[in-house]
Amino acid sequence: MARVRRSPATRKRKKKILKLAKGAFGLRKNVYRRAKETVQRALAFATVHRRAKKRDFRQLWTVRINAAVREHGMSYSRLIDGLKKAKIIINRKMLAELAVSDEKAFAALIKKIKKED
């Protein structure tokens, strides 16, 4: 029976880790044992922050909408409630984009909500 040589598989595995650790500082980028620890930690943080990114953006959109709504003499909660009562389906991302880039459209939206009350 032929002998199994594992060096190609090992080399491939190590190269993959070292490639992922490319931007690290010092021995963390070229010593396999240190690089493996660095990459494992980085991937764990990446997973956590992918979740946090969604929360952060929703919070940013809320702040932007609230700031824009207050200029029109209304609160964020009243806006959201008014949108639901007027059966206007628009997500917070689009509301924030309207508030920042198209103030006339945002003002028209608020006027429609005030008219519904």
N, CA, C and O atoms as a printed pandas DataFrame, in Angstrom:
     atom_number atom_name residue_name chain_id  residue_number  x_coord  y_coord  z_coord
0              1         N          MET        A               1    0.835   -1.181    0.000
1              2        CA          MET        A               1    0.000    0.000    0.000
2              3         C          MET        A               1    0.882    1.248    0.000
3              4         O          MET        A               1    1.901    1.302    0.689
4              5         N          ALA        A               2    0.482    2.233   -0.771
5              6        CA          ALA        A               2    1.281    3.453   -0.917
6              7         C          ALA        A               2    1.228    4.289    0.357
7              8         O          ALA        A               2    0.212    4.332    1.050
8              9         N          ARG        A               3    2.327    4.940    0.643
9             10        CA          ARG        A               3    2.427    5.807    1.814
10            11         C          ARG        A               3    1.751    7.143    1.505
11            12         O          ARG        A               3    1.922    7.700    0.420
12            13         N          VAL        A               4    0.994    7.642    2.460
13            14        CA          VAL        A               4    0.295    8.913    2.270
14            15         C          VAL        A               4    1.212   10.042    2.712
15            16         O          VAL        A               4    1.675   10.066    3.852
16            17         N          ARG        A               5    1.470   10.971    1.813
17            18        CA          ARG        A               5    2.289   12.137    2.140
18            19         C          ARG        A               5    1.359   13.316    2.398
19            20         O          ARG        A               5    0.553   13.684    1.544
20            21         N          ARG        A               6    1.482   13.899    3.582
21            22        CA          ARG        A               6    0.538   14.936    3.980
22            23         C          ARG        A               6    1.083   16.344    3.824
23            24         O          ARG        A               6    0.395   17.314    4.140
24            25         N          SER        A               7    2.311   16.465    3.342
25            26        CA          SER        A               7    2.893   17.809    3.278
26            27         C          SER        A               7    2.150   18.762    2.346
27            28         O          SER        A               7    2.037   19.939    2.689
28            29         N          PRO        A               8    1.633   18.333    1.183
29            30        CA          PRO        A               8    0.898   19.304    0.349
30            31         C          PRO        A               8   -0.344   19.864    1.045
31            32         O          PRO        A               8   -0.636   21.055    0.940
32            33         N          ALA        A               9   -1.069   19.000    1.755
33            34        CA          ALA        A               9   -2.278   19.444    2.460
34            35         C          ALA        A               9   -1.904   20.389    3.595
35            36         O          ALA        A               9   -2.562   21.408    3.805
36            37         N          THR        A              10   -0.835   20.043    4.332
37            38        CA          THR        A              10   -0.391   20.885    5.438
38            39         C          THR        A              10    0.058   22.244    4.931
39            40         O          THR        A              10   -0.287   23.274    5.511
40            41         N          ARG        A              11    0.822   22.249    3.854
41            42        CA          ARG        A              11    1.308   23.504    3.283
42            43         C          ARG        A              11    0.152   24.380    2.834
43            44         O          ARG        A              11    0.161   25.593    3.044
44            45         N          LYS        A              12   -0.847   23.755    2.213
45            46        CA          LYS        A              12   -2.016   24.504    1.744
46            47         C          LYS        A              12   -2.767   25.132    2.923
47            48         O          LYS        A              12   -3.179   26.290    2.864
48            49         N          ARG        A              13   -2.935   24.353    3.987
49            50        CA          ARG        A              13   -3.646   24.838    5.171
50            51         C          ARG        A              13   -2.892   26.004    5.817
51            52         O          ARG        A              13   -3.487   27.012    6.198
52            53         N          LYS        A              14   -1.583   25.845    5.931
53            54        CA          LYS        A              14   -0.771   26.893    6.547
54            55         C          LYS        A              14   -0.738   28.154    5.695
55            56         O          LYS        A              14   -0.798   29.263    6.226
56            57         N          LYS        A              15   -0.646   27.996    4.394
57            58        CA          LYS        A              15   -0.626   29.164    3.499
58            59         C          LYS        A              15   -1.934   29.940    3.587
59            60         O          LYS        A              15   -1.952   31.169    3.520
60            61         N          LYS        A              16   -3.036   29.192    3.738
61            62        CA          LYS        A              16   -4.346   29.848    3.839
62            63         C          LYS        A              16   -4.405   30.738    5.086
63            64         O          LYS        A              16   -4.868   31.877    5.023
64            65         N          ILE        A              17   -3.933   30.209    6.210
65            66        CA          ILE        A              17   -3.921   30.974    7.465
66            67         C          ILE        A              17   -2.987   32.171    7.354
67            68         O          ILE        A              17   -3.349   33.279    7.751
68            69         N          LEU        A              18   -1.788   31.957    6.816
69            70        CA          LEU        A              18   -0.816   33.043    6.696
70            71         C          LEU        A              18   -1.307   34.137    5.749
71            72         O          LEU        A              18   -1.007   35.315    5.942
72            73         N          LYS        A              19   -2.056   33.742    4.734
73            74        CA          LYS        A              19   -2.624   34.740    3.820
74            75         C          LYS        A              19   -3.667   35.601    4.542
75            76         O          LYS        A              19   -3.733   36.812    4.329
76            77         N          LEU        A              20   -4.476   34.971    5.395
77            78        CA          LEU        A              20   -5.481   35.715    6.150
78            79         C          LEU        A              20   -4.846   36.653    7.177
79            80         O          LEU        A              20   -5.423   37.684    7.526
80            81         N          ALA        A              21   -3.645   36.285    7.662
81            82        CA          ALA        A              21   -2.958   37.088    8.682
82            83         C          ALA        A              21   -2.028   38.125    8.063
83            84         O          ALA        A              21   -1.185   38.694    8.756
84            85         N          LYS        A              22   -2.173   38.369    6.788
85            86        CA          LYS        A              22   -1.234   39.209    6.045
86            87         C          LYS        A              22   -1.033   40.604    6.637
87            88         O          LYS        A              22    0.095   41.096    6.650
88            89         N          GLY        A              23   -2.071   41.244    7.118
89            90        CA          GLY        A              23   -1.949   42.617    7.595
90            91         C          GLY        A              23   -1.511   42.753    9.043
91            92         O          GLY        A              23   -1.385   43.868    9.550
92            93         N          ALA        A              24   -1.274   41.620    9.720
93            94        CA          ALA        A              24   -0.924   41.670   11.139
94            95         C          ALA        A              24    0.500   42.189   11.340
95            96         O          ALA        A              24    1.289   42.271   10.399
96            97         N          PHE        A              25    0.805   42.537   12.593
97            98        CA          PHE        A              25    2.083   43.154   12.930
98            99         C          PHE        A              25    3.044   42.120   13.508
99           100         O          PHE        A              25    2.636   41.246   14.273
100          101         N          GLY        A              26    4.289   42.218   13.150
101          102        CA          GLY        A              26    5.346   41.397   13.737
102          103         C          GLY        A              26    5.228   39.932   13.387
103          104         O          GLY        A              26    4.925   39.577   12.247
104          105         N          LEU        A              27    5.473   39.070   14.385
105          106        CA          LEU        A              27    5.460   37.625   14.154
106          107         C          LEU        A              27    4.060   37.103   13.851
107          108         O          LEU        A              27    3.906   35.982   13.366
108          109         N          ARG        A              28    3.046   37.905   14.134
109          110        CA          ARG        A              28    1.668   37.462   13.913
110          111         C          ARG        A              28    1.359   37.233   12.435
111          112         O          ARG        A              28    0.368   36.582   12.106
112          113         N          LYS        A              29    2.189   37.755   11.551
113          114        CA          LYS        A              29    1.894   37.575   10.129
114          115         C          LYS        A              29    2.704   36.450    9.481
115          116         O          LYS        A              29    2.327   35.962    8.416
116          117         N          ASN        A              30    3.823   36.025   10.112
117          118        CA          ASN        A              30    4.636   35.023    9.425
118          119         C          ASN        A              30    5.019   33.807   10.268
119          120         O          ASN        A              30    5.687   32.907    9.760
120          121         N          VAL        A              31    4.621   33.754   11.526
121          122        CA          VAL        A              31    4.819   32.548   12.332
122          123         C          VAL        A              31    3.460   31.878   12.437
123          124         O          VAL        A              31    2.501   32.466   12.936
124          125         N          TYR        A              32    3.389   30.633   11.959
125          126        CA          TYR        A              32    2.102   29.965   11.818
126          127         C          TYR        A              32    1.303   29.930   13.118
127          128         O          TYR        A              32    0.106   30.220   13.123
128          129         N          ARG        A              33    1.962   29.574   14.220
129          130        CA          ARG        A              33    1.239   29.442   15.488
130          131         C          ARG        A              33    0.622   30.772   15.908
131          132         O          ARG        A              33   -0.533   30.815   16.330
132          133         N          ARG        A              34    1.375   31.843   15.796
133          134        CA          ARG        A              34    0.866   33.178   16.156
134          135         C          ARG        A              34   -0.212   33.625   15.148
135          136         O          ARG        A              34   -1.232   34.200   15.525
136          137         N          ALA        A              35    0.036   33.351   13.890
137          138        CA          ALA        A              35   -0.918   33.750   12.849
138          139         C          ALA        A              35   -2.256   33.051   13.041
139          140         O          ALA        A              35   -3.312   33.652   12.842
140          141         N          LYS        A              36   -2.209   31.796   13.421
141          142        CA          LYS        A              36   -3.445   31.033   13.625
142          143         C          LYS        A              36   -4.280   31.659   14.740
143          144         O          LYS        A              36   -5.497   31.792   14.608
144          145         N          GLU        A              37   -3.628   32.042   15.832
145          146        CA          GLU        A              37   -4.332   32.690   16.936
146          147         C          GLU        A              37   -4.947   34.017   16.491
147          148         O          GLU        A              37   -6.091   34.333   16.819
148          149         N          THR        A              38   -4.162   34.783   15.739
149          150        CA          THR        A              38   -4.608   36.093   15.260
150          151         C          THR        A              38   -5.825   35.962   14.349
151          152         O          THR        A              38   -6.802   36.698   14.489
152          153         N          VAL        A              39   -5.752   35.018   13.416
153          154        CA          VAL        A              39   -6.838   34.829   12.452
154          155         C          VAL        A              39   -8.094   34.338   13.154
155          156         O          VAL        A              39   -9.199   34.785   12.845
156          157         N          GLN        A              40   -7.926   33.422   14.094
157          158        CA          GLN        A              40   -9.089   32.897   14.817
158          159         C          GLN        A              40   -9.799   34.021   15.576
159          160         O          GLN        A              40  -11.027   34.110   15.568
160          161         N          ARG        A              41   -9.024   34.860   16.216
161          162        CA          ARG        A              41   -9.582   35.990   16.962
162          163         C          ARG        A              41  -10.253   36.987   16.018
163          164         O          ARG        A              41  -11.338   37.496   16.298
164          165         N          ALA        A              42   -9.591   37.253   14.900
165          166        CA          ALA        A              42  -10.142   38.206   13.928
166          167         C          ALA        A              42  -11.467   37.715   13.354
167          168         O          ALA        A              42  -12.403   38.495   13.176
168          169         N          LEU        A              43  -11.538   36.427   13.067
169          170        CA          LEU        A              43  -12.784   35.875   12.516
170          171         C          LEU        A              43  -13.908   35.920   13.542
171          172         O          LEU        A              43  -15.068   36.129   13.188
172          173         N          ALA        A              44  -13.567   35.724   14.813
173          174        CA          ALA        A              44  -14.585   35.815   15.865
174          175         C          ALA        A              44  -15.117   37.241   15.960
175          176         O          ALA        A              44  -16.325   37.452   16.063
176          177         N          PHE        A              45  -14.205   38.227   15.925
177          178        CA          PHE        A              45  -14.638   39.625   15.965
178          179         C          PHE        A              45  -15.473   39.972   14.737
179          180         O          PHE        A              45  -16.450   40.715   14.838
180          181         N          ALA        A              46  -15.092   39.439   13.580
181          182        CA          ALA        A              46  -15.827   39.724   12.344
182          183         C          ALA        A              46  -17.268   39.242   12.458
183          184         O          ALA        A              46  -18.196   39.915   12.009
184          185         N          THR        A              47  -17.445   38.069   13.063
185          186        CA          THR        A              47  -18.794   37.519   13.238
186          187         C          THR        A              47  -19.625   38.418   14.145
187          188         O          THR        A              47  -20.771   38.743   13.835
188          189         N          VAL        A              48  -19.037   38.814   15.266
189          190        CA          VAL        A              48  -19.746   39.665   16.230
190          191         C          VAL        A              48  -20.108   40.998   15.594
191          192         O          VAL        A              48  -21.227   41.484   15.754
192          193         N          HIS        A              49  -19.161   41.588   14.872
193          194        CA          HIS        A              49  -19.394   42.922   14.324
194          195         C          HIS        A              49  -20.319   42.936   13.110
195          196         O          HIS        A              49  -20.896   43.974   12.788
196          197         N          ARG        A              50  -20.466   41.804   12.439
197          198        CA          ARG        A              50  -21.482   41.743   11.380
198          199         C          ARG        A              50  -22.864   41.917   11.980
199          200         O          ARG        A              50  -23.730   42.551   11.377
200          201         N          ARG        A              51  -23.078   41.359   13.164
201          202        CA          ARG        A              51  -24.359   41.533   13.854
202          203         C          ARG        A              51  -24.508   42.975   14.364
203          204         O          ARG        A              51  -25.562   43.596   14.226
204          205         N          ALA        A              52  -23.429   43.481   14.951
205          206        CA          ALA        A              52  -23.474   44.825   15.538
206          207         C          ALA        A              52  -23.692   45.896   14.475
207          208         O          ALA        A              52  -24.312   46.925   14.745
208          209         N          LYS        A              53  -23.189   45.659   13.281
209          210        CA          LYS        A              53  -23.319   46.622   12.185
210          211         C          LYS        A              53  -24.794   46.927   11.892
211          212         O          LYS        A              53  -25.160   48.073   11.631
212          213         N          LYS        A              54  -25.614   45.907   11.938
213          214        CA          LYS        A              54  -27.051   46.083   11.684
214          215         C          LYS        A              54  -27.681   46.981   12.751
215          216         O          LYS        A              54  -28.483   47.863   12.443
216          217         N          ARG        A              55  -27.304   46.739   14.012
217          218        CA          ARG        A              55  -27.811   47.574   15.104
218          219         C          ARG        A              55  -27.335   49.010   14.970
219          220         O          ARG        A              55  -28.104   49.950   15.167
220          221         N          ASP        A              56  -26.053   49.172   14.633
221          222        CA          ASP        A              56  -25.463   50.510   14.526
222          223         C          ASP        A              56  -26.136   51.334   13.434
223          224         O          ASP        A              56  -26.423   52.516   13.627
224          225         N          PHE        A              57  -26.386   50.705   12.284
225          226        CA          PHE        A              57  -27.016   51.449   11.196
226          227         C          PHE        A              57  -28.446   51.825   11.521
227          228         O          PHE        A              57  -28.877   52.936   11.212
228          229         N          ARG        A              58  -29.191   50.919   12.141
229          230        CA          ARG        A              58  -30.572   51.256   12.517
230          231         C          ARG        A              58  -30.585   52.425   13.499
231          232         O          ARG        A              58  -31.439   53.306   13.406
232          233         N          GLN        A              59  -29.646   52.432   14.431
233          234        CA          GLN        A              59  -29.540   53.528   15.389
234          235         C          GLN        A              59  -29.206   54.843   14.685
235          236         O          GLN        A              59  -29.760   55.888   15.023
236          237         N          LEU        A              60  -28.308   54.791   13.715
237          238        CA          LEU        A              60  -27.942   55.981   12.946
238          239         C          LEU        A              60  -29.141   56.530   12.179
239          240         O          LEU        A              60  -29.383   57.737   12.170
240          241         N          TRP        A              61  -29.893   55.629   11.534
241          242        CA          TRP        A              61  -31.072   56.066   10.784
242          243         C          TRP        A              61  -32.083   56.728   11.710
243          244         O          TRP        A              61  -32.669   57.753   11.361
244          245         N          THR        A              62  -32.289   56.149   12.887
245          246        CA          THR        A              62  -33.238   56.711   13.851
246          247         C          THR        A              62  -32.825   58.117   14.262
247          248         O          THR        A              62  -33.659   59.020   14.330
248          249         N          VAL        A              63  -31.543   58.299   14.533
249          250        CA          VAL        A              63  -31.043   59.621   14.939
250          251         C          VAL        A              63  -31.249   60.636   13.824
251          252         O          VAL        A              63  -31.680   61.760   14.081
252          253         N          ARG        A              64  -30.946   60.252   12.597
253          254        CA          ARG        A              64  -31.115   61.165   11.454
254          255         C          ARG        A              64  -32.571   61.541   11.240
255          256         O          ARG        A              64  -32.896   62.705   11.005
256          257         N          ILE        A              65  -33.444   60.545   11.322
257          258        CA          ILE        A              65  -34.878   60.814   11.135
258          259         C          ILE        A              65  -35.387   61.734   12.240
259          260         O          ILE        A              65  -36.124   62.684   11.977
260          261         N          ASN        A              66  -34.992   61.448   13.468
261          262        CA          ASN        A              66  -35.429   62.245   14.601
262          263         C          ASN        A              66  -34.991   63.703   14.456
263          264         O          ASN        A              66  -35.765   64.619   14.733
264          265         N          ALA        A              67  -33.753   63.911   14.021
265          266        CA          ALA        A              67  -33.247   65.272   13.846
266          267         C          ALA        A              67  -34.044   66.013   12.777
267          268         O          ALA        A              67  -34.373   67.188   12.940
268          269         N          ALA        A              68  -34.352   65.320   11.685
269          270        CA          ALA        A              68  -35.097   65.951   10.594
270          271         C          ALA        A              68  -36.544   66.232   10.991
271          272         O          ALA        A              68  -37.106   67.260   10.612
272          273         N          VAL        A              69  -37.140   65.328   11.747
273          274        CA          VAL        A              69  -38.538   65.478   12.153
274          275         C          VAL        A              69  -38.696   66.626   13.146
275          276         O          VAL        A              69  -39.682   67.361   13.101
276          277         N          ARG        A              70  -37.730   66.776   14.032
277          278        CA          ARG        A              70  -37.789   67.846   15.033
278          279         C          ARG        A              70  -37.781   69.230   14.392
279          280         O          ARG        A              70  -38.333   70.176   14.954
280          281         N          GLU        A              71  -37.163   69.358   13.227
281          282        CA          GLU        A              71  -37.181   70.636   12.504
282          283         C          GLU        A              71  -38.595   71.004   12.059
283          284         O          GLU        A              71  -38.905   72.175   11.844
284          285         N          HIS        A              72  -39.442   69.989   11.924
285          286        CA          HIS        A              72  -40.826   70.209   11.505
286          287         C          HIS        A              72  -41.792   70.197   12.695
287          288         O          HIS        A              72  -43.008   70.127   12.516
288          289         N          GLY        A              73  -41.245   70.265   13.893
289          290        CA          GLY        A              73  -42.079   70.352   15.090
290          291         C          GLY        A              73  -42.800   69.075   15.439
291          292         O          GLY        A              73  -43.953   69.111   15.869
292          293         N          MET        A              74  -42.153   67.967   15.266
293          294        CA          MET        A              74  -42.762   66.670   15.538
294          295         C          MET        A              74  -41.710   65.772   16.183
295          296         O          MET        A              74  -40.516   66.050   16.080
296          297         N          SER        A              75  -42.136   64.712   16.838
297          298        CA          SER        A              75  -41.172   63.779   17.422
298          299         C          SER        A              75  -41.093   62.520   16.568
299          300         O          SER        A              75  -41.960   62.253   15.735
300          301         N          TYR        A              76  -40.037   61.760   16.797
301          302        CA          TYR        A              76  -39.804   60.531   16.025
302          303         C          TYR        A              76  -40.950   59.541   16.231
303          304         O          TYR        A              76  -41.443   58.947   15.273
304          305         N          SER        A              77  -41.365   59.370   17.473
305          306        CA          SER        A              77  -42.417   58.388   17.759
306          307         C          SER        A              77  -43.745   58.779   17.098
307          308         O          SER        A              77  -44.484   57.918   16.621
308          309         N          ARG        A              78  -44.041   60.091   17.076
309          310        CA          ARG        A              78  -45.267   60.566   16.410
310          311         C          ARG        A              78  -45.196   60.315   14.905
311          312         O          ARG        A              78  -46.201   59.985   14.276
312          313         N          LEU        A              79  -44.007   60.471   14.337
313          314        CA          LEU        A              79  -43.825   60.209   12.903
314          315         C          LEU        A              79  -44.098   58.748   12.583
315          316         O          LEU        A              79  -44.844   58.437   11.655
316          317         N          ILE        A              80  -43.492   57.854   13.353
317          318        CA          ILE        A              80  -43.651   56.418   13.107
318          319         C          ILE        A              80  -45.115   56.012   13.293
319          320         O          ILE        A              80  -45.654   55.234   12.506
320          321         N          ASP        A              81  -45.749   56.542   14.335
321          322        CA          ASP        A              81  -47.163   56.255   14.575
322          323         C          ASP        A              81  -48.028   56.798   13.432
323          324         O          ASP        A              81  -48.955   56.130   12.975
324          325         N          GLY        A              82  -47.717   58.011   12.979
325          326        CA          GLY        A              82  -48.457   58.613   11.870
326          327         C          GLY        A              82  -48.305   57.834   10.574
327          328         O          GLY        A              82  -49.260   57.698    9.809
328          329         N          LEU        A              83  -47.117   57.329   10.330
329          330        CA          LEU        A              83  -46.885   56.519    9.125
330          331         C          LEU        A              83  -47.738   55.252    9.157
331          332         O          LEU        A              83  -48.316   54.849    8.148
332          333         N          LYS        A              84  -47.803   54.634   10.334
333          334        CA          LYS        A              84  -48.609   53.405   10.463
334          335         C          LYS        A              84  -50.087   53.700   10.269
335          336         O          LYS        A              84  -50.792   52.946    9.598
336          337         N          LYS        A              85  -50.567   54.817   10.865
337          338        CA          LYS        A              85  -51.983   55.177   10.738
338          339         C          LYS        A              85  -52.346   55.562    9.316
339          340         O          LYS        A              85  -53.452   55.283    8.853
340          341         N          ALA        A              86  -51.401   56.213    8.611
341          342        CA          ALA        A              86  -51.650   56.618    7.226
342          343         C          ALA        A              86  -51.400   55.483    6.233
343          344         O          ALA        A              86  -51.551   55.648    5.023
344          345         N          LYS        A              87  -51.009   54.314    6.784
345          346        CA          LYS        A              87  -50.726   53.125    5.970
346          347         C          LYS        A              87  -49.638   53.390    4.923
347          348         O          LYS        A              87  -49.718   52.930    3.784
348          349         N          ILE        A              88  -48.623   54.144    5.347
349          350        CA          ILE        A              88  -47.464   54.410    4.493
350          351         C          ILE        A              88  -46.364   53.450    4.922
351          352         O          ILE        A              88  -45.859   53.529    6.042
352          353         N          ILE        A              89  -46.002   52.550    4.029
353          354        CA          ILE        A              89  -44.985   51.551    4.356
354          355         C          ILE        A              89  -43.654   52.011    3.775
355          356         O          ILE        A              89  -43.429   51.959    2.566
356          357         N          ILE        A              90  -42.788   52.459    4.660
357          358        CA          ILE        A              90  -41.451   52.892    4.266
358          359         C          ILE        A              90  -40.502   52.554    5.409
359          360         O          ILE        A              90  -40.800   52.823    6.573
360          361         N          ASN        A              91  -39.365   51.966    5.074
361          362        CA          ASN        A              91  -38.442   51.562    6.140
362          363         C          ASN        A              91  -37.589   52.733    6.611
363          364         O          ASN        A              91  -37.547   53.787    5.977
364          365         N          ARG        A              92  -36.918   52.528    7.726
365          366        CA          ARG        A              92  -36.146   53.605    8.338
366          367         C          ARG        A              92  -34.954   54.028    7.493
367          368         O          ARG        A              92  -34.549   55.190    7.511
368          369         N          LYS        A              93  -34.402   53.088    6.762
369          370        CA          LYS        A              93  -33.264   53.413    5.890
370          371         C          LYS        A              93  -33.686   54.425    4.821
371          372         O          LYS        A              93  -32.980   55.401    4.566
372          373         N          MET        A              94  -34.826   54.186    4.209
373          374        CA          MET        A              94  -35.316   55.092    3.168
374          375         C          MET        A              94  -35.769   56.426    3.765
375          376         O          MET        A              94  -35.569   57.480    3.161
376          377         N          LEU        A              95  -36.374   56.377    4.944
377          378        CA          LEU        A              95  -36.771   57.617    5.623
378          379         C          LEU        A              95  -35.552   58.489    5.916
379          380         O          LEU        A              95  -35.577   59.701    5.700
380          381         N          ALA        A              96  -34.486   57.858    6.408
381          382        CA          ALA        A              96  -33.259   58.593    6.715
382          383         C          ALA        A              96  -32.645   59.169    5.445
383          384         O          ALA        A              96  -32.133   60.289    5.453
384          385         N          GLU        A              97  -32.694   58.414    4.366
385          386        CA          GLU        A              97  -32.151   58.891    3.085
386          387         C          GLU        A              97  -32.958   60.081    2.580
387          388         O          GLU        A              97  -32.391   61.057    2.089
388          389         N          LEU        A              98  -34.284   60.000    2.700
389          390        CA          LEU        A              98  -35.144   61.132    2.315
390          391         C          LEU        A              98  -34.836   62.360    3.170
391          392         O          LEU        A              98  -34.741   63.476    2.659
392          393         N          ALA        A              99  -34.684   62.144    4.465
393          394        CA          ALA        A              99  -34.428   63.251    5.389
394          395         C          ALA        A              99  -33.122   63.959    5.056
395          396         O          ALA        A              99  -33.028   65.180    5.185
396          397         N          VAL        A             100  -32.120   63.208    4.632
397          398        CA          VAL        A             100  -30.802   63.786    4.352
398          399         C          VAL        A             100  -30.733   64.389    2.952
399          400         O          VAL        A             100  -30.251   65.508    2.781
400          401         N          SER        A             101  -31.213   63.652    1.952
401          402        CA          SER        A             101  -30.984   64.073    0.564
402          403         C          SER        A             101  -32.143   64.813   -0.090
403          404         O          SER        A             101  -31.913   65.692   -0.920
404          405         N          ASP        A             102  -33.381   64.480    0.264
405          406        CA          ASP        A             102  -34.536   65.099   -0.409
406          407         C          ASP        A             102  -35.479   65.680    0.645
407          408         O          ASP        A             102  -36.456   65.044    1.042
408          409         N          GLU        A             103  -35.171   66.886    1.084
409          410        CA          GLU        A             103  -35.932   67.492    2.181
410          411         C          GLU        A             103  -37.360   67.861    1.786
411          412         O          GLU        A             103  -38.259   67.856    2.627
412          413         N          LYS        A             104  -37.570   68.181    0.507
413          414        CA          LYS        A             104  -38.931   68.521    0.050
414          415         C          LYS        A             104  -39.855   67.317    0.147
415          416         O          LYS        A             104  -40.993   67.431    0.604
416          417         N          ALA        A             105  -39.360   66.167   -0.283
417          418        CA          ALA        A             105  -40.171   64.947   -0.213
418          419         C          ALA        A             105  -40.458   64.577    1.238
419          420         O          ALA        A             105  -41.563   64.146    1.569
420          421         N          PHE        A             106  -39.461   64.748    2.099
421          422        CA          PHE        A             106  -39.633   64.456    3.520
422          423         C          PHE        A             106  -40.663   65.395    4.142
423          424         O          PHE        A             106  -41.490   64.976    4.952
424          425         N          ALA        A             107  -40.604   66.666    3.755
425          426        CA          ALA        A             107  -41.574   67.652    4.266
426          427         C          ALA        A             107  -42.985   67.307    3.792
427          428         O          ALA        A             107  -43.948   67.451    4.545
428          429         N          ALA        A             108  -43.105   66.853    2.547
429          430        CA          ALA        A             108  -44.407   66.456    2.015
430          431         C          ALA        A             108  -44.959   65.253    2.784
431          432         O          ALA        A             108  -46.159   65.168    3.045
432          433         N          LEU        A             109  -44.084   64.344    3.134
433          434        CA          LEU        A             109  -44.485   63.171    3.899
434          435         C          LEU        A             109  -45.016   63.582    5.277
435          436         O          LEU        A             109  -46.034   63.068    5.741
436          437         N          ILE        A             110  -44.323   64.497    5.907
437          438        CA          ILE        A             110  -44.744   64.975    7.233
438          439         C          ILE        A             110  -46.063   65.743    7.136
439          440         O          ILE        A             110  -46.925   65.630    8.007
440          441         N          LYS        A             111  -46.203   66.519    6.070
441          442        CA          LYS        A             111  -47.450   67.270    5.872
442          443         C          LYS        A             111  -48.639   66.317    5.728
443          444         O          LYS        A             111  -49.724   66.572    6.250
444          445         N          LYS        A             112  -48.410   65.213    5.007
445          446        CA          LYS        A             112  -49.474   64.221    4.822
446          447         C          LYS        A             112  -49.835   63.563    6.150
447          448         O          LYS        A             112  -51.008   63.302    6.417
448          449         N          ILE        A             113  -48.842   63.299    6.970
449          450        CA          ILE        A             113  -49.087   62.689    8.271
450          451         C          ILE        A             113  -49.842   63.643    9.192
451          452         O          ILE        A             113  -50.749   63.230    9.914
452          453         N          LYS        A             114  -49.466   64.915    9.164
453          454        CA          LYS        A             114  -50.149   65.921   10.005
454          455         C          LYS        A             114  -51.601   66.083    9.560
455          456         O          LYS        A             114  -52.488   66.298   10.386
456          457         N          LYS        A             115  -51.840   65.977    8.256
457          458        CA          LYS        A             115  -53.195   66.115    7.724
458          459         C          LYS        A             115  -54.076   64.944    8.166
459          460         O          LYS        A             115  -55.276   65.117    8.382
460          461         N          GLU        A             116  -53.489   63.765    8.300
461          462        CA          GLU        A             116  -54.212   62.560    8.740
462          463         C          GLU        A             116  -54.705   62.702   10.178
463          464         O          GLU        A             116  -55.763   62.185   10.536
464          465         N          ASP        A             117  -53.908   63.425   11.016
465          466        CA          ASP        A             117  -54.286   63.603   12.429
466          467         C          ASP        A             117  -55.465   64.460   12.532
467          468         O          ASP        A             117  -55.937   64.730   13.636
